[in-house]
Amino acid sequence: AGAALRIPTLIHEQNCYPGLTNRLLAPWVRKVAVSFEESRHYLGGRGEVTGNPIRASFKGARRKARGELFFILVFGGSQGARALNSAVLDALPYLEPQRLSFRVLHGTGSADLARVMAAYAGRGFDATIVPYITAIREAYEQADLVIARAGASTVSEIAACGKASILVPLPTAAHDHQRYNARKFAEAGAAILVEESALGGQALASTILALRDDPSRVVAMERAAASLARPDAAARIADMVEELIA
């Protein structure tokens, strides 16, 4: 409508693979902002790479000193938490013999809280289980490893905080966009991509143990994640808006 009325219009694409609406609008709007360079391929070559704006509280996020325990942050986001919760719980028997080397913060979603709490308690893990993680920046800062979905906000926060991650794309996400996000991070060496269909407990536990036992690999993944961060995304988009209305 903006283009038809000759109103200066800007669209922003959060994900690596653009949604249908943005793919349809891209030829007609004045400016296009994208979070990833790869998005331009699907938008007719259009798009200024700005990054994806995230909460201001993430500005200046810093890595806390590594503790003796390997800190794992787990959350499933607003969708698909149950399958991710189940996979982590299936991994607990394989991690249990070395449970004293781990600390876990697990955001379960409200529907799965009791089940997840019981599983950790029954196996003696040092774990904090909550329905939702409110102090998310602080949780990222403490984490040695993040296990999460691969939505645009999540991967942007992981990059902003420079975190190693295991990313499990939500298979029902529109146009499979989470897989494109996760693939971008995996190809950069910042994450390990695990399809939900391959998310077995033993395999997940083996991946966690391998990362715990290889600090240099975790550091390399952290650096790769940080290289994908765009801390000035909001300011760059604001600049584009000002150019439109100048």
Stockholm file with secondary structure:
# STOCKHOLM 1.0

chainA/1-246         AGAALRIPTLIHEQNCYPGLTNRLLAPWVRKVAVSFEESRHYLGGRGEVTGNPIRASFKGARRKARGELFFILVFGGSQGARALNSAVLDALPYLEPQRLSFRVLHGTGSADLARVMAAYAGRGFDATIVPYITAIREAYEQADLVIARAGASTVSEIAACGKASILVPLPTAAHDHQRYNARKFAEAGAAILVEESALGGQALASTILALRDDPSRVVAMERAAASLARPDAAARIADMVEELIA
#=GR chainA/1-246 SS CTTTTTCCCEEEECSSSCCHHHHHHTTTSSEEEESSGGGGGGGTTCCEECCCCCCGGGTTCCCCCCCSSEEEEEECTTSCHHHHHHHHHHHHHHHGGGGGGEEEEEECCGGGHHHHHHHHHHTTCCEEEESSCSSHHHHHHHCSEEEECCCHHHHHHHHHHTCCEEECCCTTSGGGHHHHHHHHHHHTTSEEECCGGGCCHHHHHHHHHHHHTCHHHHHHHHHHHHHTCCTTHHHHHHHHHHHHHC
#=GC SS_cons         CTTTTTCCCEEEECSSSCCHHHHHHTTTSSEEEESSGGGGGGGTTCCEECCCCCCGGGTTCCCCCCCSSEEEEEECTTSCHHHHHHHHHHHHHHHGGGGGGEEEEEECCGGGHHHHHHHHHHTTCCEEEESSCSSHHHHHHHCSEEEECCCHHHHHHHHHHTCCEEECCCTTSGGGHHHHHHHHHHHTTSEEECCGGGCCHHHHHHHHHHHHTCHHHHHHHHHHHHHTCCTTHHHHHHHHHHHHHC
//
